[in-house]
């Protein structure tokens, strides 16, 4: 529910340009999450207990 209200508030306050910036930041966040996952898999070490 909060995501819908946040988008509606952003559009009402910032206009249609806010949708563009939401897409930009969504792509940036997704790419950072992907890079973090790839680096975690590359630098994974086995732990012997």
Secondary structure, DSSP 8 states (H G I E B T S, - for coil): -HHHHHHHHHHHHH-THHHHHHHHHHHHHHHHHHHHHHHHHHT------
